[in-house]
Amino acid sequence: MLRILVVEDDPVLADLVADGLREHNMIVDVVHDGAAAVNRAADIAPDVVVLDRDLPVLHGDDVTRALIRHGSPARILMLTAAAALDSRVEGLLLGADDYLPKPFAFSELIARVTALGRRAPARVATILRRGDLHVDVGRHEVRRGDRAITLNRKEFGVLTELLRAEGELVSAEHLLNRVWDEHTDPFTTAVRTTLKTLRQKLGLPDPIVTVVGRGYRLP
């Protein structure tokens, strides 16, 4: 699943874009000013930043410079009401990967975000193993021993986060932040429910250890 950061100062447009991206199975976080964008990008390491250029607090140009300076691997799709060629060129020269003038067709936005997501550099290993568990992240394939296991997106996301922790504890808050997004109710039972179905699909012996009040890990 692609992780997208939408940076747009118009709350209505931001929510419309975010909801549309979520309908295409993307994890989406939203902020409304440039300073919040830099901080949030550092927290979640998005694959793509959909960045309005004319932002309050910190201009979109400065956000782009900050992301590049901090070594963010995110691809940047810059949005602006200015459609002039010089403005588009200026944004690309700053370091944006693509440019889309407002108003835009949503189908084009989805296509551009998806294309940028494919170009985002891999941040972690694509093959994860622990014990008899084997996960191919790129192919979305899971095996336990010789048995192939079909997981939905949330179950797959939880399992990969546990594998990447290499035996360390992973809190429910971390899983909620990494596999879901800020649109999710923080008091939801989604993590517990997903872990229950994940355990059922992985089978016995249960490969997930619960440390009450602290989190989960793979032994």
C-alpha positions as CSV (number, residue, x, y, z in Angstrom):
1,M,0.0,0.0,0.0
2,L,1.2,3.4,-0.9
3,R,1.5,5.9,1.9
4,I,0.5,9.4,0.8
5,L,0.8,12.8,2.6
6,V,-1.7,15.4,1.3
7,V,-0.6,18.9,2.0
8,E,-3.5,21.3,1.1
9,D,-4.7,24.4,3.0
10,D,-8.2,24.2,1.7
11,P,-9.8,21.6,4.1
12,V,-12.6,20.7,1.7
13,L,-10.3,20.0,-1.2
14,A,-7.9,18.2,1.1
15,D,-10.6,15.9,2.4
16,L,-11.9,15.2,-1.1
17,V,-8.4,14.3,-2.4
18,A,-7.7,12.1,0.7
19,D,-11.0,10.3,0.5
20,G,-10.5,9.6,-3.2
21,L,-7.0,8.2,-2.6
22,R,-8.2,6.0,0.2
23,E,-10.8,4.6,-2.2
24,H,-7.8,3.4,-4.3
25,N,-6.4,1.5,-1.3
26,M,-3.8,4.1,-0.3
27,I,-2.9,5.1,3.3
28,V,-3.4,8.9,3.5
29,D,-2.5,11.5,6.0
30,V,-3.5,15.2,5.7
31,V,-2.0,18.4,6.9
32,H,-2.9,22.0,6.1
33,D,0.3,24.0,6.3
34,G,3.9,23.7,5.2
35,A,5.5,23.4,8.6
36,A,3.2,20.6,9.6
37,A,4.0,18.9,6.3
38,V,7.7,18.8,7.1
39,N,7.1,17.4,10.6
40,R,4.6,14.8,9.4
41,A,6.8,13.6,6.6
42,A,9.6,13.0,9.1
43,D,7.2,10.9,11.2
44,I,5.6,8.7,8.6
45,A,8.1,8.6,5.7
46,P,5.5,8.8,2.9
47,D,6.0,7.4,-0.6
48,V,4.4,10.4,-2.3
49,V,3.7,13.9,-1.1
50,V,0.8,15.7,-2.8
51,L,1.9,19.2,-2.2
52,D,-0.1,22.4,-2.7
53,R,2.5,25.1,-3.7
54,D,0.8,28.1,-2.1
55,L,0.7,27.1,1.6
56,P,0.5,29.1,4.8
57,V,3.3,29.1,7.5
58,L,5.9,27.5,5.1
59,H,5.6,27.9,1.4
60,G,5.4,24.7,-0.7
61,D,8.7,25.6,-2.3
62,D,10.3,25.7,1.1
63,V,8.7,22.4,2.0
64,T,10.2,20.8,-1.1
65,R,13.6,22.2,-0.2
66,A,13.3,20.9,3.4
67,L,12.2,17.4,2.3
68,I,15.2,17.2,-0.1
69,R,17.6,18.6,2.5
70,H,16.4,16.0,5.1
71,G,16.9,13.2,2.7
72,S,13.2,12.2,2.4
73,P,12.7,9.4,-0.2
74,A,9.2,10.7,-1.0
75,R,8.3,11.6,-4.5
76,I,6.6,15.1,-4.7
77,L,3.6,15.9,-6.8
78,M,3.2,19.7,-6.7
79,L,-0.3,21.2,-7.1
80,T,-0.9,24.9,-7.9
81,A,-3.5,27.2,-9.4
82,A,-0.8,28.7,-11.5
83,A,-0.7,27.0,-14.9
84,A,1.9,29.1,-16.6
85,L,4.9,27.2,-18.0
86,D,7.4,29.2,-16.1
87,S,5.7,28.3,-12.8
88,R,5.7,24.6,-13.7
89,V,9.3,24.7,-14.6
90,E,10.3,26.5,-11.5
91,G,8.5,23.9,-9.3
92,L,10.3,21.0,-11.1
93,L,13.7,22.7,-10.8
94,L,13.2,23.0,-7.0
95,G,13.0,19.3,-6.9
96,A,9.4,18.3,-7.4
97,D,9.0,15.1,-9.4
98,D,5.7,16.1,-11.1
99,Y,3.4,19.0,-11.5
100,L,-0.4,19.2,-11.8
101,P,-2.2,22.5,-12.2
102,K,-5.6,23.2,-10.6
103,P,-8.3,22.4,-11.4
104,F,-7.4,18.8,-12.3
105,A,-9.3,15.7,-13.2
106,F,-9.2,13.3,-10.3
107,S,-8.4,10.3,-12.6
108,E,-5.2,12.1,-13.6
109,L,-4.2,12.8,-10.0
110,I,-4.6,9.1,-9.2
111,A,-2.6,8.1,-12.3
112,R,0.2,10.5,-11.4
113,V,0.3,9.5,-7.7
114,T,0.4,5.8,-8.7
115,A,3.2,6.4,-11.2
116,L,5.2,8.3,-8.6
117,G,4.6,5.6,-6.1
118,R,6.1,3.0,-8.5
119,R,9.2,5.2,-8.7
120,A,9.6,5.7,-5.0
121,P,12.8,4.0,-3.7
122,A,12.4,0.8,-1.7
123,R,12.9,1.7,2.0
124,V,13.0,-1.8,3.4
125,A,13.8,-5.4,2.3
126,T,11.2,-6.9,0.0
127,I,11.7,-10.4,1.3
128,L,11.1,-10.9,5.1
129,R,11.7,-14.1,7.0
130,R,11.4,-15.2,10.6
131,G,11.1,-18.8,11.7
132,D,8.8,-20.6,9.2
133,L,7.2,-17.3,8.0
134,H,8.2,-16.0,4.6
135,V,6.8,-12.8,3.1
136,D,7.4,-11.4,-0.3
137,V,6.4,-7.8,0.1
138,G,6.6,-6.9,-3.6
139,R,4.4,-9.8,-4.7
140,H,2.1,-9.7,-1.6
141,E,2.8,-13.4,-1.0
142,V,2.9,-15.1,2.4
143,R,4.0,-18.6,3.3
144,R,4.2,-20.5,6.5
145,G,6.4,-23.5,5.8
146,D,5.1,-25.0,2.6
147,R,1.6,-23.5,3.0
148,A,0.5,-20.4,1.0
149,I,-1.6,-17.9,3.0
150,T,-3.9,-15.3,1.7
151,L,-4.1,-12.1,3.7
152,N,-6.1,-8.9,3.2
153,R,-4.2,-5.6,3.1
154,K,-4.5,-4.8,6.8
155,E,-3.5,-8.3,7.9
156,F,-0.5,-8.2,5.5
157,G,0.5,-4.7,6.8
158,V,0.4,-5.9,10.4
159,L,2.5,-9.0,9.7
160,T,5.1,-7.1,7.7
161,E,5.5,-4.5,10.5
162,L,6.0,-7.4,13.0
163,L,8.5,-9.0,10.8
164,R,10.4,-5.8,10.3
165,A,10.7,-5.3,14.0
166,E,12.9,-8.5,14.1
167,G,11.5,-9.7,17.5
168,E,11.2,-6.3,19.1
169,L,7.9,-5.3,20.6
170,V,5.5,-3.4,18.3
171,S,2.8,-1.3,20.1
172,A,-0.8,-1.2,18.9
173,E,-0.3,2.6,18.4
174,H,2.6,1.9,16.1
175,L,0.6,-0.6,14.1
176,L,-2.3,1.9,13.9
177,N,0.0,4.6,12.7
178,R,1.8,2.5,10.1
179,V,-1.0,0.3,8.7
180,W,-3.9,2.6,9.0
181,D,-3.9,6.4,8.9
182,E,-5.0,9.5,10.8
183,H,-8.5,9.1,9.4
184,T,-8.9,6.0,11.7
185,D,-10.5,6.5,15.1
186,P,-7.7,6.2,17.7
187,F,-10.0,4.2,20.0
188,T,-10.9,1.6,17.3
189,T,-10.5,-2.1,17.9
190,A,-9.2,-2.5,14.4
191,V,-5.7,-3.6,15.5
192,R,-7.0,-6.2,17.9
193,T,-9.6,-7.5,15.4
194,T,-7.0,-7.7,12.6
195,L,-4.6,-9.6,14.8
196,K,-7.3,-12.1,15.7
197,T,-8.0,-12.9,12.0
198,L,-4.3,-12.9,11.2
199,R,-3.6,-15.4,13.9
200,Q,-6.4,-17.6,12.6
201,K,-5.0,-17.6,9.1
202,L,-1.4,-18.2,10.2
203,G,-2.6,-21.2,12.2
204,L,-1.0,-23.1,15.1
205,P,1.4,-22.8,16.9
206,D,0.5,-19.1,17.3
207,P,3.5,-17.2,15.9
208,I,2.5,-13.8,17.5
209,V,3.3,-13.1,21.2
210,T,1.1,-10.7,23.1
211,V,2.7,-8.7,25.9
212,V,-0.2,-7.3,27.8
213,G,-0.3,-3.5,27.9
214,R,2.8,-3.2,25.7
215,G,2.4,-4.7,22.3
216,Y,3.1,-7.7,20.1
217,R,6.2,-9.4,18.7
218,L,7.3,-12.4,16.8
219,P,9.5,-14.8,18.8
